[in-house]
Amino acid sequence: MPLRPIDAIFVHPKQRLYVVYYRGELWQLPRMKIDDRSWQNRRPYTDDSSSLYLSIHQAINDPILAQKLRTLDLPVAVRGSTLPRFEAWWEAHGFRWLKDRLLTGESPLAAHQTTTSAAKVLNDQPDSLINRQTNNHTDESSEVNEEQVSTPSADTDIFADMLAELTDEVLEQKL
């Protein structure tokens, strides 16, 4: 493999559990929740790996765990595939796909996709909401609580560092 192993989240549909593909090893989480507490209680996955399917959701909402697992926003065509099929795709096309994303300036990090989506939602507020606030029409339904609308600046900085590290790794790689 030209690049270090990928971090990815798989689902075992019959046992209803998550299995994390972490740097080439499979780790079973104790419950159907992906957070740092579950990660601390992980154990090696020893069952049949052909029954694992790549989760369609690779973004990790827990900021602590998102710093440890560098999951990627994988192509739609790969999502839902079995572990052997995913490994074959990653070996054949993963490095080129990752390099292309980085060269075009796109972030391949799944965690980065969720923070950019949150920032886009904040920036794309409807003009009617802004007009209501500037026209002093402040009924309870039109007020925006500052605690509810928080900017993801701290998360963005963390993920920017992760992206810079990934970019250095990939673009310095000799083919």
C-alpha positions in Angstrom: 0.0 0.0 0.0 1.6 3.4 -1.0 -0.1 5.2 2.0 -0.5 4.2 5.6 -3.8 2.3 6.3 -7.0 4.3 6.4 -9.4 4.8 9.3 -12.9 3.8 8.4 -16.2 2.9 10.2 -17.9 -0.4 9.4 -21.2 -1.8 10.6 -22.1 -5.3 11.4 -25.8 -5.4 10.6 -26.7 -8.6 12.3 -24.9 -8.0 15.6 -25.8 -4.3 15.4 -22.4 -2.9 16.3 -19.7 -0.7 14.9 -16.3 -1.9 13.9 -13.5 0.6 13.3 -10.8 -0.1 10.8 -8.0 1.7 12.5 -4.6 1.8 10.8 -5.2 -1.7 9.3 -6.7 -3.3 12.4 -10.3 -4.0 13.2 -11.7 -2.8 16.6 -15.2 -3.6 17.8 -17.0 -0.9 19.8 -19.2 -2.1 22.7 -22.3 -0.3 21.5 -23.9 1.5 18.5 -22.4 4.8 19.5 -19.2 6.3 18.2 -17.6 8.4 20.9 -14.5 8.5 22.9 -16.0 6.5 25.7 -16.8 3.6 23.3 -13.4 3.9 21.8 -11.8 3.5 25.2 -13.8 0.3 25.7 -13.0 -1.2 22.3 -11.7 -4.7 21.8 -10.2 -6.5 18.8 -12.7 -7.7 16.3 -12.2 -11.5 15.7 -15.4 -12.5 13.9 -15.8 -12.9 10.1 -14.8 -9.7 8.4 -16.8 -10.4 5.3 -20.0 -9.6 7.1 -18.9 -6.0 7.7 -20.2 -3.1 5.6 -18.7 0.3 5.2 -20.9 2.8 7.0 -22.4 5.6 4.9 -21.6 8.0 7.7 -17.9 8.4 8.3 -18.0 11.7 10.1 -17.5 11.4 13.9 -19.4 13.9 16.0 -17.3 13.5 19.2 -14.5 16.1 18.9 -12.1 14.1 21.0 -12.5 10.9 19.0 -12.5 12.8 15.7 -8.9 13.9 16.5 -7.8 10.2 16.9 -9.6 8.7 14.0 -8.9 10.3 10.6 -11.9 9.1 8.7 -12.4 10.3 5.1 -15.4 11.5 3.2 -15.3 8.5 0.8 -16.9 8.4 -2.6 -20.6 7.4 -2.7 -19.8 4.4 -4.9 -17.7 2.8 -2.1 -20.1 3.4 0.8 -21.9 0.3 1.9 -19.4 -2.1 0.4 -18.0 -5.1 2.2 -14.6 -4.9 3.9 -12.8 -7.0 1.3 -14.2 -4.9 -1.5 -13.3 -1.7 0.3 -9.7 -2.8 0.9 -9.4 -3.7 -2.8 -10.7 -0.3 -3.8 -8.4 1.5 -1.3 -5.4 -0.4 -2.5 -6.1 0.2 -6.2 -7.6 3.7 -6.2 -7.4 5.2 -2.7 -4.1 7.0 -3.0 -5.0 8.5 -6.4 -8.4 9.6 -5.1 -6.9 11.1 -2.0 -4.2 12.9 -3.9 -6.7 14.3 -6.5 -8.9 15.7 -3.7 -6.0 17.4 -2.0 -4.6 18.8 -5.2 -8.0 20.4 -6.1 -8.1 22.0 -2.6 -10.9 19.8 -1.3 -10.7 18.4 2.2 -11.1 14.6 2.1 -11.7 14.5 5.9 -15.2 13.4 6.9 -15.0 15.5 10.1 -14.1 18.5 7.9 -17.3 18.0 5.9 -19.5 18.3 8.9 -17.9 21.5 10.1 -18.0 23.1 6.7 -21.7 22.1 6.4 -22.3 23.8 9.8 -20.5 26.9 8.7 -22.4 27.0 5.4 -25.7 26.8 7.3 -24.7 29.7 9.4 -23.6 31.8 6.4 -26.7 30.9 4.4 -29.3 32.3 6.8 -32.3 33.5 4.9 -32.5 37.2 4.4 -36.0 37.3 5.9 -34.5 36.2 9.3 -31.9 39.0 9.1 -34.5 41.6 8.0 -36.8 40.6 10.9 -33.9 41.2 13.4 -32.9 44.5 11.9 -36.5 45.8 11.7 -36.8 45.3 15.5 -39.6 42.7 15.1 -38.4 40.6 18.0 -41.0 38.1 18.8 -39.8 34.9 20.4 -40.1 32.8 17.2 -37.7 35.1 15.2 -35.0 35.5 17.9 -31.8 33.6 17.4 -30.1 32.5 20.6 -26.4 32.9 20.4 -25.8 29.6 22.3 -27.7 27.7 19.6 -25.8 29.3 16.7 -22.1 28.7 17.5 -19.3 29.0 15.0 -17.2 25.9 14.6 -13.9 27.8 14.8 -12.2 25.6 17.4 -13.2 22.5 15.4 -12.1 24.0 12.2 -8.7 24.7 13.6 -8.3 21.1 14.8 -9.4 19.7 11.5 -7.2 22.2 9.6 -4.2 20.8 11.4 -5.3 17.3 10.5 -5.8 18.3 6.9 -2.3 19.9 6.7 -0.8 16.8 8.2 -2.6 14.5 5.7 -1.7 16.8 2.8 2.0 16.7 3.8 1.9 12.9 4.0 0.2 12.4 0.7 1.9 15.0 -1.4 5.4 14.0 -0.1 4.7 10.4 -1.0 6.8 9.0 -3.8 5.0 6.8 -6.3 
